[in-house]
Each structure stands twice: as structure tokens, then as C-alpha cells.
Amino acid sequence: KADNPQFPGPFIARFSKLHAVFAGVLPDYQYYKYSEALQKKYQTDVIRTGPRELAVFCADAIPLIHGPMSRCRKGPWYNLPSHITAASTHTCRDKQEHKKRRKAWDHALGAKALREYEPRLNRHALALMTRLKEEAQNSSVRVTNWVNFYSFDVMGDIGFSRSFGMLEKGEEDAMITLLHKSLEPMSVFGHIPWALNLVTWTSAGAKPLIEHTN
């Protein structure tokens, strides 16, 4: 069990997740660096990061935790406040409800459907290569921006039958900008779900999240 004291980790993690916010999230929102530092410090694959939370650094554990036969349940991070949004398929914590919703995606993610997406992906890939050739005339190119433009244009095209047109415009769509801003409060308050519920009632510190989910 996660509350077993035998698992190593920061002493304060036995009592609160607040340490994770100040030591791991702020100020640069790069919690993964903090997690890597813990793994190097304790030299083990299972580390305590909260009173009832463990970080597992073992590839063999992936099917055991995330596989179809796993007995693990999604943590409270996925329990978004009901007053700002209904649970999506991604955030749904009930396994039976998730299975029911997931069936709706079976046809969209089947082999036949994936083959049908290929012409759309090729069209966006050609647009990406064309823009990169144009940008190559500049002294430097921020490739990560263009790859992000490509990724979201593809997702918009396949998921909503409408590209965001970011490759064409050469800039981020307002909806995607709002999406990224909405993740900032999630980075902080995802570690302390009760605080997420509080700030979304008051909108203090979570205005982009409320706008995005509504």
C-alpha cells in the first residue's frame, strides 16, 4: 500500500503534498526534473511523493499499473471539480464508465480508420515541410513550435474535422493558447485537489482553466 512507511522519500511527503508544489513545480512547472532528482537521490524505483502516493520508475510496471487488467484506479488528480466540467473519458475514474465511453472510440482508433487518416496526415506533413523550408532562410528556427503547430492541426482535423490552421498562420491558435494557460493551475493544484476545488469556485488563479472547460 502507498501509505506503507517502508518506501523512501522526503520526510514531509509522509504528511503532505504541499512540498511537491514548492520543491517540484514552482517556479518553472517542470516537476519531472524533481522526480528524476528523487530517483537519483534514493537510488530505487519506488519513491514516496505523498501520504498515499508513490512514483514508480520501472518500465515493467507500466502494464501492471496502466494495463487493461490493472487493479489500479486513477488518482484524485483526475477528479476535476464537477462545477466546472463533467468528467471526460480521459478524466473518468470509474473503470466501468470509462470502458463504456471508450467503446465509442473503438471505430475511430481501429486499423481501418487509422489508414483512412493517412491522406490527412500527409497533407499536414507536406505543409510542415514547406514551412520549414521557408523558415530555413532565417538564422535560426524554433522547430518545437512548428512541430506543435503540426500536431494540433492534425488533431483538429481528425478530431473535429477542422484544422486549427496554425501551420498556415505560423502562430498558435487562441484556443490552444488558452489550453496551455489552463494547464498552469493544474500543474500546481493537481497535487492538492482540495485547493483546485477552492480556486475554481473563486476563479482566483484559475481563470484560464475555467474559461477553457466552460
C-alpha angles and dihedrals in degrees: 000000000000093000091059107121093218093084113094123232143113110327093232090055088074089069109026146013092216090095089064091060096052098033101036112021109033134102102007102025092233103131092160090071090056090049091051090049090053091050091051092046098050097031094216136108097232118056132171113242099164143007091276100011134096132186112218119204100186126105091205089064094061097087091042092054103030103021124112092257095047118130091205120110128210112266128244090271086082093050097097115188108272093221092069101039145354115248113274123213088263095051097038108119098186107093096208092048090047091051090052093050093043091061089068088063096048094090093044092053099038122117093256093051093046091055090052090056092059097089090052092049091048091052092053092042090055090049090051093051091047093053092046090053089052092047091049087078089070124084091246137012127203096219094182090065093054093046088052090050089052094047095051093043088055093047091048092049096047099034100039103015088241127091118223087229093226095140090052095046095039091223141082118275115244091242092055091047089054090048092055092047091050090059093062095075089042089057090057106031095037085081092053106035094181088061091050089056090050099048093046090057091052096032088222107144095354106068095122090051092052092046092049097048093045 
